[in-house]
Amino acid sequence: MKPSFIHTTTILIIFSFYITLTIASSNDVVASLLAFKSLADQNNNLRYALNNTSSVCKWQGVQCDDNHNIVRLVLENLNLTGVFPPNTLTKLDQLRVLSLRNNSLTGPIPNLARLVNLKALFLDHNFFTGVIPLSISSLHRLRTLDLSHNKLSGVILVKLSYLDRLSYIRLDSNRFNGSIPPFNQSGLDIFNVSANFLTGPVPVTRALARFGSESFANNSKLCGEIVHTQCGTNISQGQSARIEDMKGISDSKWKRHKRIGLIVGFSICSFLVITLVLCVIMSIKLSKRKKQRKDVLTTLELMEMAEAADAAAEPSFIHTTTILIIFSFYITLTIASSNDVVASLLAFKSLADQNNNLRYALNNTSSVCKWQGVQCDDNHNIVRLVLENLNLTGVFPPNTLTKLDQLRVLSLRNNSLTGPIPNLARLVNLKALFLDHNFFTGVIPLSISSLHRLRTLDLSHNKLSGVIPVKLSYLDRLSYIRLDSNRFNGSVPPFNQSGLDIFNVSANFLTGPVPVTHALARFGPELFSNNSKLCGEIVHTQCGTNISQGQSARIEDMKGISDSKWKKHKRIGLIVGFSICLLLVITLVLCVIVSIILSKRKKQRKDVVTTRELMEMAEAADAAAEVMRMEKANELELKVRKANQDMEIKKSGNLVFCTDGSEVYTVDQLMRASAEFLGSGTIGSTYKAVVDNRVLVCVKRLDASRLGGMTNEEFERYMEVIGRVRHPNVVKLGAYFHAKEEKLLVYDYQANGSLFSLIHGTKSTRAKPLHWTSCLKIAEDVAQGLLYLHQSCNLLHGNLKSSNILLGSDFEARISDYSLVNLFHHNKDTQNEPTTTSDVYSYGVVLLELLTGKDASEHHDLIPDDVTKWVKSTRVNSSGTEEKQLDMMTRVAIECTIKLPEKRPNMLEVIKMLQEIKEVAIMEDGGLMT
């Protein structure tokens, strides 16, 4: 009896002690949260109160574990305006996640040493001051540290580099000084110390070498190989080699640590399960020997358990233990994988979404498969990530999306992402990669050539450079390759995939002969155009050395060319033409030299033909040509060279460039450029000009008489705003010139003319409506450009029409003449001032013009049903499927041209409607519209 009494008494003492501790702990937690609120919540936004009858685990932002310990405290975006009081939240010693981001907290960060279990600390986007407390470096379980966008100062603690579990460090946008510690954590995926006052060389470690220079930007006194800036003393060749070596190293060490962690966790879990099973068996056997009756188990149950234990013996024990171990291991891996996916997406958002357009959040309770742009398979693996047209303005951070190893489709097209493309080697299942229409720089990562399942690759319309990797031609499943409108150099690799349907490398700096392969011979020269140094039979340009007979025979066999005599005459013609051109150039140079010598001797001032006179002459020539009904009225080119023009031009005004690079031509060269009159409108006249015989531009001469009283300073400020506009569907302003009586705007020249010419044809061609897919693509391009002006730039167009929509080298639509109407409304109070709704109306008119091939302004009084009938009447040969898409596009145009402005959709809604049309078409066609 005594042992039983002692046993019972011991249990009661322990239980009462546990209850006492629990109550005391609960009171401490409530007191801690209330103490924090008293000083950190001056606006009383937190609903914490002493008389709150609900459990503290249900309080705002609080999350507890099964033992009612607070493990997460997320108080984000609550406009907390106070200090982070010491000895308050720091008493929550079971806390795993603490987030106070996006508030207005001030003062120093308190001592956090007691938060020994903390894994994630988010204090970013506040107004904290002082230094990083030394206590943070004692949090050995810390994995995520974000102190960015505060006013912290002092040095970055060297001891932070000792926290070997850290994988996420953001200290950017503070006032830190001193040097960067040698961070070298094997699992470091996110690192940013930009926008501080850091100095000295960036340490050459395996971890830091994986990050681009943008992670260290805006620290003017940083230097070293990683930031591409030479220090006071040269870095040794050994260090340089180490940098290159480290950038190519895969995360093998990180993977090894991860495997070790899984093995250790698996072993501990197995040990606990085995111990539990042994304890149960021992308890049964002891009960059988002592023959004691138990209240919980009846005699029958005891006998059955004893017999089962004796009969099954070891095989049953092993079988049960094995099942339990495998199940626990599976659950562990599943939870770890889910956390990795969420962390990857949040890490991507943190650096790629500076405008906070992605609705990804740590406290998002919905499944990650329902997040924006995410699509999963039946096993909840992310297989598609489509984040298009979201105005993402940041970098594509390494080791984030690349962790989604089941990804099939990745599309980040039509954003404003910058920096290099990261290593994508881990996306082994990727089939389609769309990174086009961004601002990516650097080279094509070699890792792309290791994606053997890749079928679609679109890197067009970026700022990529270097050579096109030859190993891309080894990817035999590729059927779609677009690398156009970049800055690639070197030769074209010998692509020869049998299923290659789409290929474009135009508008680069490629050189040498185009390889003669069965695949490339199927494509026309326009897909290699604007590479001035490419040559060969495919591009119809002879190389420096003759093409071998074997290659020539292959070309003839593939393209059906058999007329060798024609080739001979062509070569003779090229030689004669080149000789005449060379003779003219030599003669022109001699004339210029003689003219300069004579002008110096005689010291006579010459009459200068200014740009205005040049343009007036072009206009006069065009008018005369119209009277004479000559077919080529706009082909007049005048070239004028005068010796003393330099001084006259410098006194006349300023040429200001809006591009990021250096000046590509001078005022003198612009004024002496050969000009071709293109047309005139309400704003002014437009000319095509060739500057310095190498740069093709479009010059718009504004009607100075209509500019009112705008000063040069006001004009400059307005042009600076327009000059910052950068979008693939908006024509970029390259430069502007202003003088007392002259104002010129210089744009990039668009090779394929205007949408008006494409729709209505020319005198020699009969106009007919475009195919509905072309209409949809152009409509979407124009809508994207107009949305960018409205939302990202806060600008209006004011004069949108088909003649102000130009077509690029790939017939992509680009808006021109945007926001110029405001120049002529300067200081005028008029009811006709443009608005976003008037731009939407103009867009609807253009869309109707696209669909019908007719001037839609003549039919503005039609009711919706009549508009639909009018569109159908212009397309008598349309199929049933085509009619459905045309009806949907017509409804979009009708919505945009509703008479009441407040009922018209905005451009974002228009884009969504157009994308719905595309999705319907994809579902019906069973394919992908590109």
Buried (B, 14 or more C-beta within 10 A) or exposed (E): EEEEEEEEEEEEEEEEEEEEEEEEBBEEBBEBBBBBBEBBBBEEBBEBEEEBEEEBBEBEBBBBEEEBBBBBBBBBEBEBBBBBBBEBBBBBEBBBBBBBBBBBBBBBBBBBBBBEBBBBBBBBBBBBBEBBBEBBBBBEEBBBBBBBBBEBBEBBBBEBBBBEBBBBBBBBBBEBBBBBBEBBBBBBBBBBBBBBBBBBBBBBBBBBBBBBBBBBBBBEEBBBBBBEBEBEEEBEEEEBEBBEEBBEEEBEEBEEBBEEEBEEBBEEBBEEBBEEBEEEEEEBBEBBEEEEEEEEBEEEEBEEBBEEBEEEEEEEBEEEBEEBBEEBBEEBEEEEEEEEBBBBBBBBBBBBBBEEBBEBBBEBEEEBBEBEBBBBEEEBBBBBBBBBBBBBBBBBBBBBBBBBBBBBBBBBBBBBBBBBBBBBBBBEBBBBBBBBBBBBBBBBBBBBBBBEEBBBBBBBBBBBBEBBBBEBBBBEBBBBBBBBBBEBBBBBBEBBBEEBEBBBBBBBBBBBBBBBBEBBBBBEBEBBBBBEEBBBBBBEBBBEEEBEEEBBEBBBEBEEEEEEEEBEEEEEEEEEEEEEEEEEEEEEEEEEEEBEEEBEEEEEEBEBBBBBEBBBBBBEBBEEBEEEEEEEBBEBEBEBEBBEBEEBBEEBBEBBBBBEEEEBBBBBBBBBBBBBBBEBBEBBBBBBBBBEEEBEBBBBBBBBEEBEEBEEEBBBEBBEEBBEBBBBBBBBBBBBBBBEEBBBBBBBBBBBEBBBBBBBEEEEEEEEBBEBEEBBBBBBBBBBBBBBBBBBBEBBBBBBBBBBBBBBBBBBBBBBBBBBBBBBBBEEEEEEEBEBBBBBBBBBBBBBBBBBBBBBEEBEEBEBEEBBEBBBEBBEEBEEEBBBBBEBBBBBBBBBBBEEEEEBBBBEBBBEBBBEBBEBBEEEEEEEEE
